[in-house]
Amino acid sequence: MDSNASAPAIVISTINDGITVWKEVLLGIEEEGIPFVIQTQTDGDVTHCAWQAARRSPLLVGIACDKEKLVVHYKNLPASAPLFTLMYHQDSHARRSAGNNAARLVKGIPFRDLNT
């Protein structure tokens, strides 16, 4: 998707092209039918970048990732308290569930379990 954050979409901030290892998260968001935009940046703390992405998102949900970590954040939470944090070594089901859950937050429906 394009990087127009004014459209209603989850904003995904990718640090140093970190999104390349998190494709399952994008698939999870798409499964729930919620649009997203990807914005690139060269550096930054993943948790803080996710919170900033949530602040830029009209849907109030932001994600940030690098090649090792992905964070899902909600605008109304403290910057230091993200909803979900995944590390690269977690399995593809947990990654897809994180994407599902980011979209489900927008929809206001219950989350999926990341571990099942």
Secondary structure, 3 states (H helix, E strand, C coil): CCCCCCCCCEEEEEECCHHHHCHHHHHHHHHCCCCEEEEEECCCCHHHHHHHHHHHCCCCEEEEECCCEEEEEECCCCCCCCCEEEECCCCHHHHHHHHHHHHHHHHCCCCCCCCC
